[in-house]
Amino acid sequence: CYAGKGVVLLELGRYEDALKEFERAIEINPQDPEYHATKGLILLNLGKSEEALENMEKAIDVSSNENKPVYHYFKGRTFFELGRYEDALKEFERAIEINKELPLYYYGKASALHMLNRHSEAQQVFEELTKILEKDENYSYPFYLLLYASSQAYLNLPEKGIKKVMEAVTSGTVKKEKICEELNIRDLVTVDEKQEKMLEEIRDTFGCDS
């Protein structure tokens, strides 16, 4: 199908070709919010943020209530890339209102607060995020480990963050290749040097290619 082919092209970094496939998929099924959101992400990678925003809004419009929070998050990320941090914060908060358990939404909210120079509030949200991750049964998923490590770096607890990642790898819970894969394919926002340093340390520790 067009969407399946588009995903493969997206993973290969062939954004223009992936965009064409998702445009075809939308022509066939314009009521699938994932198609609109993915098209928006592709446009974001192509530097077409305003067009990306239109697609994120469409994804929200056609999605069911239970799926709306993830599209509010994507809309927030688009605003974030546009430097519209107040608007980004509103979207992250809307996502949290609907689903209070997903760590990524809190990470987005904390990052937006930091960019708005509301640093004490950002710290509080990163602390809240830490508690959610530590009680989440999916805590040891590679991406969640990176969220945790980056959050701990922000909170000036880098040793705690790197320790958790090392424990997961040495115990065999997570393969180091999966950590590297997440670092390479995920666009994890960093808003200060401590977070960037933490992720670079993880790359160096596991020999990840940048």
Rosetta silent file (secondary structure, phi, psi, omega in degrees, C-alpha in Angstrom):
SEQUENCE: CYAGKGVVLLELGRYEDALKEFERAIEINPQDPEYHATKGLILLNLGKSEEALENMEKAIDVSSNENKPVYHYFKGRTFFELGRYEDALKEFERAIEINKELPLYYYGKASALHMLNRHSEAQQVFEELTKILEKDENYSYPFYLLLYASSQAYLNLPEKGIKKVMEAVTSGTVKKEKICEELNIRDLVTVDEKQEKMLEEIRDTFGCDS
SCORE:     score description
SCORE:     0.000 S_00000001
   1 L     0.000  164.063 -176.966    0.000    0.000    0.000 S_00000001
   2 H   -62.817  -42.280 -178.473    1.036    3.605   -0.428 S_00000001
   3 H   -64.012  -42.896  178.914    1.373    4.254    3.312 S_00000001
   4 H   -60.615  -44.161  177.573    3.551    1.176    3.822 S_00000001
   5 H   -64.623  -38.322  179.252    5.841    2.213    1.007 S_00000001
   6 H   -62.746  -38.958  179.147    5.888    5.742    2.403 S_00000001
   7 H   -63.335  -43.181  178.744    7.049    4.513    5.812 S_00000001
   8 H   -61.144  -45.025  179.680    9.945    2.620    4.221 S_00000001
   9 H   -65.041  -36.841  178.138   10.970    5.699    2.250 S_00000001
  10 H   -63.106  -44.888  179.576   10.671    7.833    5.373 S_00000001
  11 H   -64.664  -26.233  177.447   12.980    5.515    7.309 S_00000001
  12 L   -84.458   -3.167 -179.789   15.465    5.774    4.435 S_00000001
  13 L    79.167   13.636  179.228   15.358    9.552    4.687 S_00000001
  14 L   -91.734   74.627 -169.178   13.804    9.915    1.235 S_00000001
  15 H   -66.184  -41.058 -179.190   11.344   12.551    2.388 S_00000001
  16 H   -63.103  -43.323  179.429   10.169   13.869   -0.979 S_00000001
  17 H   -68.021  -39.443  178.538    9.361   10.362   -2.201 S_00000001
  18 H   -63.222  -39.013  179.655    7.702    9.467    1.114 S_00000001
  19 H   -59.676  -43.555 -179.929    5.582   12.604    0.867 S_00000001
  20 H   -61.117  -40.172 -179.116    4.230   11.557   -2.529 S_00000001
  21 H   -66.161  -41.267 -179.715    3.215    8.147   -1.183 S_00000001
  22 H   -72.715  -29.322  174.018    1.336    9.615    1.772 S_00000001
  23 H   -64.711  -37.854  176.654   -0.407   12.120   -0.470 S_00000001
  24 H   -67.560  -40.979  179.282   -1.654    9.157   -2.520 S_00000001
  25 H   -61.814  -39.191  179.833   -2.719    7.343    0.653 S_00000001
  26 H   -68.201  -35.670  177.235   -4.704   10.400    1.764 S_00000001
  27 H   -59.261  -38.671 -178.424   -6.441   10.598   -1.607 S_00000001
  28 H   -78.382  -40.692 -178.161   -7.711    7.047   -1.043 S_00000001
  29 L  -137.309   83.326 -176.980   -8.529    7.420    2.657 S_00000001
  30 L   -72.951   -5.547 -178.182   -8.725   11.066    3.784 S_00000001
  31 L   -97.735    7.764  178.400  -10.225   10.055    7.150 S_00000001
  32 L   -92.131  109.381 -176.335   -7.109    8.304    8.452 S_00000001
  33 H   -64.173  -30.497 -179.039   -5.469   10.680   10.946 S_00000001
  34 H   -63.052  -35.251  178.940   -2.165    8.776   10.903 S_00000001
  35 H   -64.765  -44.674 -179.997   -1.706    9.572    7.226 S_00000001
  36 H   -65.219  -42.071 -179.032   -2.185   13.295    7.840 S_00000001
  37 H   -65.789  -41.934  179.757    0.108   13.271   10.880 S_00000001
  38 H   -66.982  -39.310  174.645    2.845   11.358    9.072 S_00000001
  39 H   -59.879  -39.965  177.619    2.594   13.714    6.135 S_00000001
  40 H   -62.044  -41.548  178.933    2.969   16.527    8.638 S_00000001
  41 H   -64.536  -38.653  177.846    6.109   14.944   10.108 S_00000001
  42 H   -63.962  -45.808  178.539    7.585   14.564    6.634 S_00000001
  43 H   -60.991  -35.953  177.636    6.865   18.215    5.844 S_00000001
  44 H   -63.007  -42.694  178.207    8.483   19.150    9.139 S_00000001
  45 H   -66.381  -25.084  178.626   11.630   17.265    8.098 S_00000001
  46 L   -88.392    3.411  178.579   11.533   19.138    4.801 S_00000001
  47 L    78.734   15.115 -179.994   11.463   22.454    6.654 S_00000001
  48 L  -102.829   69.886 -170.577    7.866   23.188    5.638 S_00000001
  49 H   -66.429  -38.557 -178.931    6.589   23.856    9.132 S_00000001
  50 H   -65.425  -41.693  176.754    3.490   25.852    8.235 S_00000001
  51 H   -66.988  -36.793  177.611    2.265   23.120    5.881 S_00000001
  52 H   -60.812  -40.789 -179.335    3.127   20.543    8.533 S_00000001
  53 H   -61.873  -41.393  178.458    0.947   22.418   10.992 S_00000001
  54 H   -59.542  -39.574 -179.410   -2.046   22.265    8.628 S_00000001
  55 H   -72.258  -34.999  176.472   -1.699   18.495    8.413 S_00000001
  56 H   -64.782  -39.970  178.075   -1.422   18.095   12.186 S_00000001
  57 H   -63.801  -38.977  178.040   -4.642   20.084   12.586 S_00000001
  58 H   -65.013  -40.077  178.890   -6.334   17.831   10.031 S_00000001
  59 H   -60.020  -41.169  178.426   -5.152   14.738   11.936 S_00000001
  60 H   -65.022  -41.984 -177.102   -6.781   16.091   15.098 S_00000001
  61 H   -61.271  -38.877 -174.000  -10.005   16.877   13.255 S_00000001
  62 H   -98.045   -1.204 -177.150  -10.473   13.360   11.868 S_00000001
  63 L   -86.564  157.760  174.239   -9.138   11.365   14.837 S_00000001
  64 L   -76.613  162.417 -176.651  -11.157    9.649   17.540 S_00000001
  65 H   -57.794  -39.048 -175.837  -11.022   11.073   21.059 S_00000001
  66 H   -69.940  -21.321  179.261   -8.727    8.350   22.372 S_00000001
  67 H   -99.517   -6.566 -176.804   -6.151    9.077   19.663 S_00000001
  68 H   -60.061  -38.312 -174.995   -6.333   12.866   19.792 S_00000001
  69 H   -57.674  -39.541 -178.812   -3.576   13.348   22.417 S_00000001
  70 H   -65.560  -32.355  179.244   -0.799   11.995   20.201 S_00000001
  71 H   -78.508  -29.945  170.604   -1.826   14.366   17.421 S_00000001
  72 H   -63.940  -38.289  177.653   -1.963   17.285   19.855 S_00000001
  73 H   -62.184  -47.032 -179.726    1.582   16.286   20.789 S_00000001
  74 H   -62.725  -37.592  176.635    2.686   16.301   17.145 S_00000001
  75 H   -64.404  -40.138  176.906    1.016   19.672   16.655 S_00000001
  76 H   -61.563  -41.796  178.099    2.884   20.904   19.721 S_00000001
  77 H   -63.364  -35.827  178.508    6.171   19.666   18.281 S_00000001
  78 H   -66.258  -45.319  175.325    5.431   21.536   15.074 S_00000001
  79 H   -58.760  -40.692 -179.625    4.778   24.740   17.001 S_00000001
  80 H   -58.668  -45.927  179.893    7.985   24.068   18.935 S_00000001
  81 H   -64.838  -28.124  177.823    9.986   23.864   15.701 S_00000001
  82 L   -81.073   -5.425 -177.823    8.387   27.148   14.607 S_00000001
  83 L    78.197   14.989  179.740    9.549   28.767   17.849 S_00000001
  84 L   -96.907   75.617 -168.310    5.944   29.294   18.938 S_00000001
  85 H   -71.387  -31.953  176.576    6.531   27.963   22.444 S_00000001
  86 H   -64.327  -45.167  178.505    3.323   29.282   24.040 S_00000001
  87 H   -64.937  -39.485  178.062    1.265   27.517   21.376 S_00000001
  88 H   -60.976  -45.124 -179.672    3.405   24.397   21.756 S_00000001
  89 H   -58.412  -42.644  179.606    2.827   24.407   25.524 S_00000001
  90 H   -60.533  -41.437 -179.082   -0.952   24.592   25.021 S_00000001
  91 H   -68.838  -40.432  177.704   -0.909   21.561   22.730 S_00000001
  92 H   -63.667  -38.462  179.051    1.245   19.504   25.109 S_00000001
  93 H   -68.197  -35.442  176.461   -1.112   20.410   27.960 S_00000001
  94 H   -64.693  -40.318  177.939   -4.115   19.360   25.863 S_00000001
  95 H   -61.382  -42.573 -179.103   -2.449   16.009   25.235 S_00000001
  96 H   -68.131  -35.668  178.123   -1.861   15.559   28.970 S_00000001
  97 H   -57.879  -37.023 -177.254   -5.466   16.492   29.780 S_00000001
  98 H   -84.442  -38.922 -178.852   -6.639   13.545   27.670 S_00000001
  99 L  -136.164  101.470 -174.941   -3.879   11.083   28.610 S_00000001
 100 L   -84.294    2.733 -173.049   -2.038   11.781   31.843 S_00000001
 101 L  -106.631  -10.720 -174.748    0.148    8.670   31.656 S_00000001
 102 L   -87.728  117.005 -174.835    2.287    9.106   28.538 S_00000001
 103 H   -58.786  -35.363 -175.752    5.772   10.400   29.479 S_00000001
 104 H   -58.588  -35.228 -179.153    6.498   11.996   26.101 S_00000001
 105 H   -65.428  -38.417  177.712    3.781   14.610   26.583 S_00000001
 106 H   -68.170  -36.749  178.203    5.383   15.753   29.838 S_00000001
 107 H   -61.779  -43.482  177.521    8.776   15.893   28.169 S_00000001
 108 H   -62.798  -44.133 -179.913    7.325   18.205   25.531 S_00000001
 109 H   -61.774  -45.477 -179.295    5.653   20.392   28.155 S_00000001
 110 H   -63.368  -39.943 -179.926    8.833   20.704   30.209 S_00000001
 111 H   -64.698  -41.420  178.615   10.866   21.573   27.114 S_00000001
 112 H   -65.176  -41.729  178.288    8.395   24.295   26.105 S_00000001
 113 H   -60.805  -40.570  177.781    8.422   25.748   29.623 S_00000001
 114 H   -60.340  -46.001 -177.958   12.213   25.907   29.534 S_00000001
 115 H   -66.224  -20.985  176.584   12.167   27.773   26.228 S_00000001
 116 L   -90.683    8.991 -179.424    9.718   30.245   27.791 S_00000001
 117 L    62.928   25.625  175.389   12.259   30.817   30.602 S_00000001
 118 L  -100.226   65.688 -166.798    9.887   29.244   33.106 S_00000001
 119 H   -67.921  -37.845 -179.804   12.704   27.115   34.448 S_00000001
 120 H   -66.906  -37.038  176.901   11.339   26.254   37.885 S_00000001
 121 H   -67.919  -38.980  178.071    8.099   25.014   36.293 S_00000001
 122 H   -60.930  -42.598  179.621   10.103   23.034   33.739 S_00000001
 123 H   -62.307  -40.897  179.053   12.021   21.384   36.559 S_00000001
 124 H   -61.955  -39.765 -179.519    8.781   20.441   38.318 S_00000001
 125 H   -70.568  -38.527  176.038    7.435   18.806   35.161 S_00000001
 126 H   -63.895  -34.509  176.302   10.688   16.891   34.618 S_00000001
 127 H   -67.232  -39.943  177.291   10.383   15.672   38.227 S_00000001
 128 H   -64.719  -41.697  177.506    6.800   14.593   37.539 S_00000001
 129 H   -59.581  -40.860  179.025    7.966   12.851   34.371 S_00000001
 130 H   -58.993  -44.690 -179.859   10.589   10.974   36.396 S_00000001
 131 H   -63.493  -41.095  179.828    7.922    9.615   38.740 S_00000001
 132 H   -63.346  -45.217 -179.378    5.734    8.500   35.826 S_00000001
 133 H   -63.880  -40.169 -175.951    8.624    6.709   34.138 S_00000001
 134 H   -70.245  -19.468  177.161    9.737    4.969   37.320 S_00000001
 135 H  -103.767   -4.137 -177.339    6.299    3.457   37.854 S_00000001
 136 L   -79.583  133.203 -179.614    5.647    2.679   34.151 S_00000001
 137 L   -67.444  -17.999  177.818    5.856   -1.009   33.216 S_00000001
 138 L   -96.603   17.038 -175.246    7.438    0.041   29.916 S_00000001
 139 L   -51.703  -35.277 -175.464   10.169    1.968   31.732 S_00000001
 140 L   -89.021    7.281  172.446   12.931   -0.137   30.155 S_00000001
 141 L   -62.455  142.106 -176.504   11.886    0.492   26.553 S_00000001
 142 H   -51.714  -46.357 -177.982   14.876    2.085   24.759 S_00000001
 143 H   -66.454  -37.859  177.644   13.127    5.378   24.009 S_00000001
 144 H   -65.231  -35.384  176.361   11.826    5.691   27.565 S_00000001
 145 H   -62.181  -39.586  178.365   15.349    5.106   28.852 S_00000001
 146 H   -69.343  -39.235  174.667   16.562    8.011   26.726 S_00000001
 147 H   -59.262  -44.369 -179.243   13.720   10.214   27.970 S_00000001
 148 H   -62.861  -48.244 -178.448   14.678    9.285   31.508 S_00000001
 149 H   -61.325  -43.970  179.893   18.390    9.940   30.977 S_00000001
 150 H   -65.079  -38.131  178.978   17.735   13.317   29.340 S_00000001
 151 H   -66.184  -41.766  179.390   15.332   14.300   32.126 S_00000001
 152 H   -65.639  -35.729  177.002   17.852   13.359   34.814 S_00000001
 153 H   -61.960  -42.105  178.601   20.514   15.409   33.051 S_00000001
 154 H   -61.996  -36.576 -178.003   18.208   18.434   33.176 S_00000001
 155 L   -84.825   12.117  179.857   17.670   17.819   36.893 S_00000001
 156 L    62.769   34.034  177.227   21.455   17.732   37.436 S_00000001
 157 L  -126.541   52.853 -174.478   21.399   13.988   38.129 S_00000001
 158 H   -61.081  -34.664 -179.310   23.322   12.683   35.097 S_00000001
 159 H   -61.403  -37.768  179.609   24.833    9.740   36.989 S_00000001
 160 H   -64.720  -39.943 -179.344   21.329    8.477   37.783 S_00000001
 161 H   -67.772  -49.535 -178.046   20.345    8.666   34.122 S_00000001
 162 H   -67.435  -33.055  179.015   23.389    6.912   32.670 S_00000001
 163 H   -61.762  -43.290 -179.139   23.251    4.278   35.424 S_00000001
 164 H   -63.163  -42.232  179.342   19.714    3.286   34.442 S_00000001
 165 H   -65.068  -44.413 -179.499   20.657    2.936   30.781 S_00000001
 166 H   -62.525  -41.981 -179.994   23.789    0.900   31.638 S_00000001
 167 H   -61.384  -42.011 -179.080   21.826   -1.397   33.959 S_00000001
 168 H   -64.181  -37.919 -178.817   19.238   -2.098   31.255 S_00000001
 169 H   -76.076  -46.766 -177.090   21.940   -2.993   28.713 S_00000001
 170 H   -67.144  -28.226  178.831   24.211   -5.038   30.999 S_00000001
 171 L   -79.872  -12.012 -178.441   21.238   -7.025   32.328 S_00000001
 172 L    87.146    1.729  178.416   20.176   -7.877   28.790 S_00000001
 173 L   -62.834  -37.015 -179.973   16.820   -6.116   29.168 S_00000001
 174 L  -135.257  138.549  175.574   17.724   -3.876   26.231 S_00000001
 175 L   -84.049  142.973 -178.396   20.321   -4.358   23.514 S_00000001
 176 H   -60.922  -29.446  178.556   22.774   -1.521   22.981 S_00000001
 177 H   -62.359  -33.607  178.529   21.923   -1.620   19.268 S_00000001
 178 H   -69.739  -36.992  176.252   18.344   -0.645   20.153 S_00000001
 179 H   -61.990  -46.939  179.658   19.598    2.322   22.181 S_00000001
 180 H   -62.030  -41.056 -179.878   21.696    3.441   19.203 S_00000001
 181 H   -61.116  -43.934  179.228   18.775    2.916   16.835 S_00000001
 182 H   -64.731  -39.865  178.960   16.523    5.127   18.951 S_00000001
 183 H   -62.846  -34.053 -175.880   19.204    7.821   19.146 S_00000001
 184 H   -83.665  -31.059 -175.025   19.535    7.811   15.374 S_00000001
 185 H  -103.164  -18.861 -179.061   15.869    7.713   14.325 S_00000001
 186 L   -92.766  141.125  176.789   14.171    9.655   17.122 S_00000001
 187 L   -98.266   80.155 -177.360   14.203   13.426   17.179 S_00000001
 188 L   -83.788  117.777 -178.465   14.574   13.870   20.929 S_00000001
 189 L   -67.067  134.326  170.070   14.407   17.539   21.848 S_00000001
 190 L  -122.961  135.696 -175.413   17.191   18.858   24.054 S_00000001
 191 L  -115.688   -1.834  172.571   16.870   22.322   25.545 S_00000001
 192 L  -148.982  168.138 -173.505   20.133   22.662   27.435 S_00000001
 193 H   -65.634  -29.265 -179.009   23.756   21.562   27.215 S_00000001
 194 H   -63.236  -41.594  178.964   23.433   19.028   30.034 S_00000001
 195 H   -66.756  -44.406  179.955   20.920   16.995   28.051 S_00000001
 196 H   -61.879  -42.182  178.980   22.987   17.163   24.871 S_00000001
 197 H   -62.289  -39.729 -179.936   26.095   16.084   26.793 S_00000001
 198 H   -62.054  -48.090 -178.349   24.178   13.157   28.293 S_00000001
 199 H   -66.008  -35.098  176.547   23.013   11.844   24.919 S_00000001
 200 H   -67.478  -35.953  177.739   26.520   12.235   23.471 S_00000001
 201 H   -64.298  -40.306  177.983   27.914   10.271   26.415 S_00000001
 202 H   -65.257  -41.777  176.907   25.447    7.462   25.690 S_00000001
 203 H   -57.867  -47.164 -177.690   26.466    7.512   22.021 S_00000001
 204 H   -66.530  -40.387 -178.076   30.139    7.273   22.955 S_00000001
 205 H   -61.215  -40.660 -176.442   29.569    4.585   25.580 S_00000001
 206 H  -101.651    4.978  177.063   27.800    2.255   23.152 S_00000001
 207 L    66.839   37.065  179.544   29.699    3.236   20.020 S_00000001
 208 L   -76.432  143.285  174.096   26.672    4.639   18.233 S_00000001
 209 L   -79.267  137.092  179.587   27.183    6.333   14.887 S_00000001
 210 L   -77.545    0.000    0.000   26.088    9.962   14.920 S_00000001
